[in-house]
Amino acid sequence: PSIKAIFDCRALVALPAEMRKKYTQHLFACFGSKVKTLLLTIESSSVVQGPPFVIDADEVRRLYGDHYQIQLLKRVVNDKTPRHLIDKGY
């Protein structure tokens, strides 16, 4: 069976900045750009030491923009810290 979609809810945010490009290149090498991807990231105005790491929209465009058409489906604003959100299952 071929893979039609990827749901990345915790992998990218778990990686430090220097590993993210290699991770996304590996995904493209394995699955190409025809596989739909649902990516959950965390943005925060506070300085946070991860994981989970904060990944803003600009970084998503840098990592995925050459291979995918990016569409923001939903943005949830929450004043909790990224660690709190992950601990609660978000």
Buried (B, 14 or more C-beta within 10 A) or exposed (E): EEEEEBEBEEBBBBBEEEEBEEBBEEBBEEBEEEBEBEBBBBBBEEEBEBBBBBBEEEBBEEBBEEBBEEEEEEEEEEEEBBBEBBEEEB
